[in-house]
Amino acid sequence: MTDDIPTITRDGVIGYDATEIVTIDQATRAEFARYPVAGKEEAAAAVAAARSVTGAWWDLGFEGRAERLRAWRRQIALSGEEGAALIHAENGKPLDDARVEVLGTLEHLQYVADNAARVLERREVPSSPTTPNQRAWVEYQPYGVVGVIGPWNFPLLTPAAILADALAAGNAVILKPSQITPGVAEWLIRTWQRAVPELPAVLQNLNGYGATGQALIEAGLDKLAFTGSVATGRTVAAQCAQTLTPVLLELGGKDGVIVAEDADLDEAAAHIVWGAMQNTGHGCISLEVAYVVESVHDEFVEKISELAGQVRVGSDEDAEIGPVPLPSQTSIIREHIQDALERGATATVGGLDAVGDRYAAPTILVGVAPDALAATEETFGPTLAVVKVADADEAVAHINAGRYGLGSAVFSRDRGEAIARRLRVGMTSINDALVFSMNPAVPFGVGATAVTGASRGRRDCGSSPTRTPSPPRPAPPGSPPRPSAGHREPWREPSPAPVTGSWPRAARSRTDSTHGRPRTFRTELGPPYVPSQGRPSACPAPGFETLHRLGPGSRTPRRCRGAWESCGAPAAGASGERWMAAGHAAAWRWYGALDRTSEDAGPKAASTPIRRGPRHFA
């Protein structure tokens, strides 16, 4: 490759620049809006403005920042339909899926506002046996100015989760959104300015192409978080290395799912088709390869083929998946399908004809060679490659041999957790799909080339740890011996709340680990919550109205009332109530309100290594 040949990734053209962004309405292909492009001067001015308010933002303390984050959450909820409409127009995903991004953002903001102090506040640690007359503690302080480069596939939820973590930790943040979805970022910044008018420079955005992202890094950030492709991530990491700027990379994935011989096949088929096709397959954690044990392979293929064939594609109200916003991505989807077919695979649904210039319909590929592109490289489209294996051991070996290692799923009535623990990936859902993505307490990330670090949960909110010994002080006469270095402090125990967290960096060496990863905890998911006819006394998940499908596959969930207030926004009349009801219904469908199809389908759980969250930014 020469310098004259541009590098095209699913983020766009690396280093591309222009003076203006012209966005399009994905449904009509008509011009939607125009935005000026920020250059080096604008990037430098934004960083300078952000740095000028970092002290004031930090001085507010955890409670002062939490108060303003809750105010921001309220403004997002109040204009949630506007944000969802912008996502639908610029990204093209169905409006219900766009509403889910808004609701997920509300959920994450509530979590960080409620938990940042608990996660990042000063913690006493035991003194060393060689210095028994000293006290020591660990505290986390913000980096300063954090840059966030966001993606187009989840233009609100993905960057907003990182923004919330970084802000809660005391940083000022500058967002550079994808050039495909700048309007979503503009709307998000407007909600911040309404919520925190006294400190507008704490959160800013810069619109532009790859060159704007490069200018932002050059402007003197204290940390950068990037979400995008592996190819672009390498370029970003190389540029950050020039100034030793800490960087959090959330890159590609090729998530595999194991269907064991004892899996509930109806349950597995429903979750896996959804996990592969939702958001048009545009997700780093989309399920792209199913490793199915031979004894249940044929029956499973029949079930997923029937379900995938019913998925509606388009931009109208009945569509379940939308267009492909980045034109160059359709050629990659087509290439992976063609490679699999040439190697002997069969398309039971879709195929080459399913991929057009703007839309890609679901494709199920059966008999895929384990080394085919559709089984090894990120497709980022609505395709599912099915690989027949002799047993779960062979499936585990295939997944562990992959170069991404971001997420996975396992379906087994009796051995789900045992199989999941053998997978060398960042996150695993057991008898469910993508369940870890909607819980802000669960770390998200960690993989081979998928992620450097993790970007959510109890770690990585953008602060750096400081271990500070105090001046020596003698022990009082007759006092009991001080705890040794091996003593387990109370804060190291997993929280009794359904939260997966991570240990401070100083304690990492004393945690249980597998393959060098910190110990994994998981959150159990109980049976579906059935709301009462009136206002619920408490929603199980703050910020979400809990819904219950009227039977598997039903599109008409029964709603509990009072959701508008539960999302932290004041009552706003019928329009607000309709928005929240529609949004929560979308969330239930998106997340997979896929109820259990049988009582013995097996326990559901999400497990992740403990690496992502507020502490990445402190």
N, C-alpha and C positions, 0 to 999 in steps of 0.2 A: 504493500500500500504506500502510495506517495502522498505528499502534502496536498497535491492537487485534487485528490479524490476524497470527497467528504465522507465522514463516517456517519451512517444513518443508524440510529437505534430506535427503540420504541419510545424514547423520550424526544425524538426529533433528530436534527443534525447537530452533532457536537461542534460547539463553537460558533454556530450560526448567529448572524446579527442582522438587524434591520432597524429602521427608524419608527416603525409602527406595527402593531399587531392588529390584524383584522380577523375577528372570530366569526364563526358561522353557526347558524341554527342547524343542529345535526338532523332534525326532522325534515327540514325543507331545503337545506344547503344554501339558503339565502344568507346574505351578510347580516350579522347579528349586532356587532359593536366594534368600535375601534379604540385602541389604547396606545398612548405614546410609550416608547421603549426607553427604559432607564439605562444610562451608560455609566462610565466610570465616575463622573462627577456626582451624579445622583446617588450612586452607591456609597461614595465617600461621605456625602452629606448625611445620608441616612444613618450610617454607622456613627458619625459624630453626634448626631441628635440622640441616638439611642444611648450612647455612652454618657451623655450629659444628664440622663435621668436615671441611670442605674442606681445611684446612691439613694435617691428619693424613693425609688421602688423597693429597694432592700430595706430601707429604714421603716417601712410600713409594718414589717414583721409578718409572720405567717398569718396571723388573724386579719391584719389589714389587707394583705393580698387576697386572702380567701374571700373577704367581703366584696372586693372588686371583681373577683372571678365569678362570684355568684350573681353580681349585677350584670356582668357580661353574658352569663348564661341566660338570664332573664331576657335580655335584649335579643339574643339569638332565638329564643323561643317565641318572642312576640312577632318577629319577622321571619319565622321559619318557612312559611310558604313561599316567600320571595326567594329565600336561599335555595329551596328545593326546585323552584322553577328555573333558576339560573343553572343549577346542576343539570337538570333535564335538557335545557336548551344547548348548553355548551358541550356537555359530555354525551348526551343522547340517551342515557339510561332511562328506564321508565320512571315516571314521577314518584311512584311508591318507593322505588329503590332510592331515589334522591332524598325522599323524606327520612329514610332510614339513616342516611348520613347525618342529617340534622339531629335526629334523636340520639345517635351514637355520640355525637359531640356534646350534647347536653349531659349524657351519662358520664362521659369522661371528665367534664368540668366539675360535676358534682363530686366525683371520686377524689380528684386532686384537691379540691377546696376542703374536703372533709379530712383528708389523710396526709397532706404534705407535711404538716407539723409533726405528726407521729413518725413519719418516715425519716425526715431530715433533721429533726431537732437534736440537740446535743445529747450524747449518750455516754454515761460513765462506763469505763472498761476496767478490768482488773489490773492491778499493778503487777509488774514483773517480779519474780522471786529475787532478782538481783537488785531491785530498787523497791523494797517493800514499804519504804517511808514516803512514797510519792503517790499522788493521784494522777489519773490519766483519763482523758475523754476523747471521743471522736465527734467532730461536728462537720457539717457540710456548708460550704459557702458557694455562691453562684460564680459562674465563669465570668459573666459580664454581659457581652453582646453575643447572642447566638443567632446564626443564620439558619433558615430552614428552606430547603428547595423541595417543593412538593410535586406530586405526580398528577396525571390527568385522569387516571382510572378511578380513584377515590379523591376527588379534588378538595373535599371538605374534611371528611373524617380522618384521613391519614395525617395531613399536616396539623389539623386542629388538636389531635391527641398529643403531638409533640409540642405544639405551642403551649398547651395547657401545662404540661409537665415543666417546661422551661420557665414559664412565667411564675408558676407556683414556687419554684426554687429561688426566685429573685432575680432572674435575668431579664434584660430587654431583648426583644426578638424582632428580626426582620424576615419576612416571608417573601420568597421568590416563587410564585406559582408556575405551573406549566403554561406555556404559551397557548395551549388549547382552551384553558379554563381560567383566564384572568378575572373574569367578572365575578366568579365565586369568591376569590380572595378580596376583591374590592368590597363586596357586600360584607364579608367577615370583618374587615377593618372598620367599616362604617358602624357595625354593631359595637365594636370596642370603643370607638370614639364617643358614641352615645352613652356607653356605660361608665367610662372612665375619662371624662372630659378634662380633668386636671392633669392627666399624664398621657396624652395621645401618642407621644413618641415612644412609649414603652413597647408598642406593637405597631409595626409599619409593614408596607409591602412594596416591592419593586417589580414591575411587569417587564417582561423581556424574554429573549431566547437564551441559548446557551452562553452567549457572550456576557449577558447580564449576570448570570450565575458566577461566571469567572470573575467579573468585576467586583461582585459582592465578596468573594473570597479574598481578593487582593486588597480590599478596603480595610482589612485589619480585624476580622472577626476573632472572637475568643474561642468559639466552637462552631462547627457546622453539622447539621443533620441533613442528609440527602436521601431521598427515596426515588428509585428509578431502576434502570437496567444495569446489568453487570458491566457492560462496556462503558457506559457513561460514568458509573461508579469508580472504575479504575482511573479515568481521567480526573475526576474530582479528588480522589485520594492522592493522586500524584501531585496535583496542584497544592493541596493542603500540606503535603509533606515538605514542600519548599519552605514553608514558614513554620513548620511543626504545629500547625493548627489542629487541635483534636477534632476528629470527625466521626460521626455516627452514620453508618451506611446501611440502608435497608434496600436490598437489591432483589434480584430475581428468585424464582423458586420453581421447582418441578415436583410438586407434592404427590406422593404415592399413597394409595389406600390398600390395605390388606383385607380381603374377604376370606375369613377362615372357614373351615368345613362345618363349624357349628354356628355360623352367623345366621341371624334372622334375615332372610333374603329380601323380604318385603321392606323391612326397615332399612337395610343396607342400600337397596336400589333407590329408594326415595331420597335418602340423604346424599348419596353419591352423585346422582343426577343433578340434584340441586347444587351440590358443592362444586361440580364441574361446569355447570352452565350459567349460574347466577352471574349477573354483571357482564354477560356475554363472554364469560371466561377470563375477563380482564382482572385478574387478581394474582398476586405473587403466591397466595395460599390456595388458589383454586386447585381442586383435585384433577390432575391431568393423566394419571396412570393408575389403573386398578389391577392389582396382582391378586388373581382369583384362584383358589385351590381347585384342582381339577375335578373333584367330586361334585362341586356345586357350580362349576363354570357355566355349563349350558343353560341351566335354569336361571342363573343370575343374568346372563346376556339377554335372555328373552325379556326379563322384567325391565332392565334398563333401556332396552330398545323401544319397548312400548311407551315408557315414560318420556324418553327423549323425543320421540316422534310427536308428542303432544305439545311440546314447548312452542309458543307463538313468538315469532320474530317480527320486529317492525318498530314504528314510532307512534302508533296510535294508542288509544287508551287500553286496548286489550292485549298489547304486546307485553311479553314477559322478559324478553331481552332485546336490547336496542342495537344500534349500528356500531361499527368499528370506527371510532373517531379519528384514528391515525391511519391514513391511507396505506402507508407502507407496511402496516401490520397484516393486512389481508394476504400479502404475498408470502409472508412467513407461515401463516396458517395453512395456506394452500401447499406450500413446499413440504410441510410436515405430513400432511395427508397423502400427498403424492409419493413421498419416500416410503411411507408405511405400506401403501398399496403395491408399489413396485417390489417390496420385499415379501409379498405374499399375504398381507393383511386383507381383510374384507370389511367393507363399510355396511353395517346392518342398518344404519341411519345416516343420511347425509352422504358425504363424499366430496369429490372435487366440485361437483355442481352446486354444493351447498354454500360455496364461498363466492360471493360477488364482489363488486367494487366497493359497496358500502356496508353490506350486511353479510354476516356469516351465520348460517343456521347450524343447529347441533349436529355433530358427527360422532358416531360410535364406531371405533375401529376395533375389530376382533382378530385375534391371531397375530398380534403385533410382535415383531422381533424385539427382544430386550434391548438391542443396540440401535434400534431405529430412532430417528430424530424425534418422533412423537412420544418416545419413551424415555428420552435422555435430555432433550433440550427444551427450554421453556417455549411453549406454543403461544400462550397468552390469547387464547381464543376458545370458543365453545366446543372443544373436542375432548373425547375421553378415549384413551388407548387401553385396551384390555389385554393383559398378558397372562396366559395360563401357567400356573406353577404346580409343582407336585405337592407342596405343603407350605405351611407358614414359614418354615426355616428358609426355603428358597426365596420367598417374598421378602423376608427381612434382609437377606443378603443383597437382593437387587436394590432395595431402598438405601441401604448403607453404602452401596458402591456409587451412588449418585454424587454429583459435584455440588449440589445446592444445599440440601439438608435443612430446609427451612421448616416445613411442617409435614404432617402426615395424619392418617386416620386408620383405625383398626376396628373391624366388626367381628365380634366373637361373643357368644353368650357366656362362656366360662373362662376364657384365657385372654381377654382383651388387655388387661393391665400387664400381664406377664409378657405378652408379645410387644406391647408398647415400650416397655422398659428396655428392650433390646435394640430399639431403633436409635440411631445416632442422628437425631434431628432436633430442631429447636422446640417444636411443639407437636403434640399429638392429641387428637380427639378420639375418644373411645365410644363406639356405638353412636357416633354423631359426626357431623362435618362442620369444620370451621368454628366450633363452639368457643374456642379460645379467643377469637377475634372480637367478640362483643362484650367481654368482661374486662373493664379497665384495670382491675386489680391483678390480672394475670399478665406476666411478662410476655412481650411479643418480640420474637426474633431469635437470633443465634443460629448460625449455620456455617457451612463451609464458605462458598462464595455468595451465599444469600445475604448474610447480615454480618456486619462487624459491630459487636455490642448488641444491645437490645433496647427497644425504645418505648417501653410502657411498663406499668406496674409499680413495684416498690423500688426500682432502681433506675438510674439515669434520667433524672429531671434536670440535669444541667448544673450540677454543683460538684465541687471537688472536695474530697474528704480531708480533714485536717486532724491529725492526732496531736494533742497538746498535753504534755505533762506539766503538772503544776509544780511550784517550788516544793522542795522536800518538807515534809511535816512529820514529826515523830508520832508514833502510835501511842494512844493513851495507855497509861499503866493498867495492866490487867485486862486489856481488850483482847477479844478472841483473835486467833491468827487470821491474817488477811487471806482471801481466796487465792489459790494458785492460778497460774496461767491456764490451766486446763479446766478451770471452773466454768460452768455454763451460765452465762448471764441470762436473766429473764427475757431480755429483748431478742435473744437469739432463737427462742422457741417460736415455732410458727404461730401466727395469730389465730385465736379461736374463731375469728370471723372468716367468711369464705373468701379469703384473700391469699393469693400466692405471692410471696415476697422474696426478696433476695438479701443476702447478708452484706454488710459493709465490706469494702475491699480489704480492710485490715484483717477481717476474720475469715477470708476465703480459704486460707490454708488449713483451717480446722474444721471445714465442713466435709461431709461425706461427698464423694464425687465418683463419677463413672466417666471414663475417657477424658478426664480432666475437667468435666463440667460440674458445677455445683449441684448439690442434692436437689432432686425434683419433688415438689409437692403437687397435689392436684385438687381440684374442686369438684365435688360430687354434685350432679344435677338430680334433683328429686323429680317426682312425677309432676305433670303439668298442673299449674295453678288454675283453679276454677273460680272465677270471680263471683261475687254475690250480685244480686240485681241492683243493689244500691251502690253508694260510694264505698270503695274498699277502705277498710280501717288502716291498712298499710300495704303498699305495693311491695312485693318481694325484692324488686330491683328499683332503687331510687331513680326517679326520672322516667320510668317506663310504666305505662298502663299495661297491666298483664292481661293477655288475651288467651282464649282457649278455643281451639278449632272445634267445630261441630263435626268431629269424626275425621279420620285421615283423609287428606286430599281436599278437604272442604275449603272454599275460598271465602266463607262468610264467618269470621270469628265473632264470638260474643264479647262485647266490650264492657269493662267495668267503667264507672263514671268518675268524674272528678279528676281526670288525668291532667287537665290544664293546670290546676293548682299543684299537682304532684310534680310537674316539671319545673316548678319554681317561678312560673309566670303568673301574673295576676289575671283574673278572669277578663276575657276580652270579647265577650259577646259570642253570638252564634258562629261567626266566622272562625274565631279562635278555637272554639270547641270542635268544629268540623275538621280543622287542620290537625289538631292533636289526635282526634279519633282516627282520621285517615292515616296519620303518620304512625300511630301505634299499631294499627292493623297491618301496615306495610312492614313494620319491624318484625311483627310476629311471623308474617309470611317469609320475609327475607331470611330471618335467623333460622327458620325451619321449625316453625311451629309444628312441623311434621311430628305429630304425636306418636307415641309408641304404638306400633301396629299389633304388638302382642306383649303380654305381661312378662314373658320370659326372654325378651330380646337382649337382656343383659344390662348391667349398670352403665350409665353414661358418665363420662368424666372428661375433663380437659387437663392435660399435664404440660408443663413447660419448665425448662431449666430456668433458674432464677437469675435473670440478667437485665430486665428492662424496666424502666420507670423513672420516677423523679430523680433518682441519683445519677442518671447520665448527665444531668445538667447542674449538678451541685458537687 
